[in-house]
Amino acid sequence: MGGALADPVDGGMLVFSASEAAENFAEADPYVINGIVSDWTVREWSVVVGALPLPPIPHFAASYEWKRVESGQLLPPGLEVQMPLDGGHQRARIPPSWSLRMNVKDTAGFSFTFDANLEVTRSTTVGELRRAAAEHATRSKALGDIPAKHVSLTIDEHELDDTQTAEEIDLFGRSSRLKVAIRAT
């Protein structure tokens, strides 16, 4: 929650649930970074009476095309964001290419996380991701030589088809739910 102070308009106030969130916001704020806001302070505020009913925060539906960000929308991390300093509207999109982190488990329960070393684009296929996971597991020497056919990718327990693209399965928005499983045979 936030807004400008009135009479006189000489500042603003934002309310966060934790001081760390307020500091992170201020340090990443383009107005602070570009020197438009030259000073900011984080102070604790004690609620004495009542609680503010907070409306649900609308989420931004990320796409590979530039889209206008409406006031108050929550942006997922990793988006490209344009914040014009002339009062124009903020826009955001999924970057044309982005790095993917995968969590891999084999049938024996061995688990590791790795950067796929693959720049994902809207047209990257599940088959490409599956092959990259197999190659990385083989290079790590932790599991030996892994044929790609022994690797499966799922999101929310649904196995993904090799022909599906990152855009079709909304991989950018669902990447934290991507699971990579390696079968022994």
CORPEZI-V825334 format. One record per residue. RES is the residue in one small letter. PSI is psi in whole degrees, -180 to 180 (NA if undefined). NEAR is the number of other ideal C-beta (glycine too) atoms within 12 Angstrom. Layout:
res:RES psi:PSI near:NEAR
res:RES psi:PSI near:NEAR
//
This chain:
res:m psi:140 near:17
res:g psi:167 near:17
res:g psi:176 near:13
res:a psi:147 near:13
res:l psi:146 near:12
res:a psi:157 near:10
res:d psi:70 near:7
res:p psi:158 near:7
res:v psi:91 near:9
res:d psi:17 near:10
res:g psi:-170 near:17
res:g psi:171 near:21
res:m psi:135 near:18
res:l psi:141 near:27
res:v psi:126 near:21
res:f psi:160 near:20
res:s psi:-13 near:16
res:a psi:143 near:13
res:s psi:-34 near:17
res:e psi:-40 near:12
res:a psi:-39 near:15
res:a psi:-44 near:25
res:e psi:-44 near:18
res:n psi:-42 near:16
res:f psi:-50 near:24
res:a psi:-42 near:24
res:e psi:-26 near:16
res:a psi:-4 near:18
res:d psi:124 near:22
res:p psi:-29 near:18
res:y psi:-35 near:21
res:v psi:-47 near:22
res:i psi:-38 near:16
res:n psi:10 near:13
res:g psi:7 near:11
res:i psi:-41 near:17
res:v psi:113 near:20
res:s psi:-13 near:13
res:d psi:139 near:13
res:w psi:155 near:22
res:t psi:142 near:17
res:v psi:124 near:20
res:r psi:148 near:13
res:e psi:142 near:12
res:w psi:127 near:17
res:s psi:121 near:6
res:v psi:127 near:10
res:v psi:-43 near:6
res:v psi:133 near:6
res:g psi:-176 near:6
res:a psi:145 near:10
res:l psi:128 near:11
res:p psi:120 near:7
res:l psi:125 near:11
res:p psi:157 near:10
res:p psi:143 near:9
res:i psi:121 near:14
res:p psi:134 near:13
res:h psi:146 near:16
res:f psi:127 near:28
res:a psi:98 near:22
res:a psi:143 near:33
res:s psi:171 near:23
res:y psi:-6 near:28
res:e psi:150 near:15
res:w psi:132 near:20
res:k psi:146 near:22
res:r psi:136 near:19
res:v psi:121 near:28
res:e psi:156 near:17
res:s psi:130 near:14
res:g psi:-4 near:17
res:q psi:142 near:22
res:l psi:122 near:18
res:l psi:132 near:28
res:p psi:151 near:26
res:p psi:150 near:19
res:g psi:-6 near:23
res:l psi:153 near:29
res:e psi:133 near:25
res:v psi:134 near:26
res:q psi:124 near:19
res:m psi:88 near:23
res:p psi:139 near:16
res:l psi:-1 near:14
res:d psi:13 near:9
res:g psi:-1 near:8
res:g psi:178 near:11
res:h psi:142 near:17
res:q psi:141 near:26
res:r psi:154 near:22
res:a psi:158 near:30
res:r psi:164 near:27
res:i psi:134 near:32
res:p psi:150 near:24
res:p psi:-31 near:19
res:s psi:146 near:19
res:w psi:157 near:29
res:s psi:144 near:20
res:l psi:139 near:33
res:r psi:133 near:24
res:m psi:144 near:36
res:n psi:121 near:26
res:v psi:136 near:38
res:k psi:140 near:25
res:d psi:176 near:26
res:t psi:-19 near:17
res:a psi:-1 near:13
res:g psi:-2 near:11
res:f psi:134 near:19
res:s psi:141 near:19
res:f psi:159 near:22
res:t psi:142 near:20
res:f psi:156 near:25
res:d psi:130 near:20
res:a psi:-8 near:34
res:n psi:31 near:19
res:l psi:123 near:28
res:e psi:117 near:19
res:v psi:135 near:33
res:t psi:176 near:22
res:r psi:-25 near:25
res:s psi:5 near:19
res:t psi:133 near:35
res:t psi:160 near:25
res:v psi:-37 near:34
res:g psi:-41 near:24
res:e psi:-41 near:29
res:l psi:-40 near:40
res:r psi:-44 near:37
res:r psi:-40 near:26
res:a psi:-39 near:32
res:a psi:-43 near:44
res:a psi:-44 near:34
res:e psi:-42 near:24
res:h psi:-43 near:31
res:a psi:-40 near:34
res:t psi:-44 near:22
res:r psi:-31 near:18
res:s psi:-15 near:22
res:k psi:4 near:11
res:a psi:-31 near:19
res:l psi:0 near:30
res:g psi:-163 near:17
res:d psi:122 near:15
res:i psi:112 near:32
res:p psi:144 near:19
res:a psi:-30 near:25
res:k psi:-14 near:15
res:h psi:4 near:24
res:v psi:134 near:37
res:s psi:150 near:30
res:l psi:134 near:41
res:t psi:153 near:26
res:i psi:125 near:27
res:d psi:44 near:14
res:e psi:6 near:12
res:h psi:123 near:16
res:e psi:136 near:20
res:l psi:147 near:33
res:d psi:139 near:18
res:d psi:-27 near:21
res:t psi:-13 near:14
res:q psi:145 near:26
res:t psi:163 near:23
res:a psi:-38 near:37
res:e psi:-42 near:25
res:e psi:-35 near:20
res:i psi:8 near:29
res:d psi:50 near:24
res:l psi:-36 near:37
res:f psi:-46 near:36
res:g psi:-19 near:25
res:r psi:12 near:23
res:s psi:-31 near:30
res:s psi:-17 near:19
res:r psi:3 near:20
res:l psi:129 near:35
res:k psi:139 near:27
res:v psi:124 near:39
res:a psi:140 near:30
res:i psi:122 near:36
res:r psi:145 near:21
res:a psi:-39 near:15
res:t psi:NA near:9
//
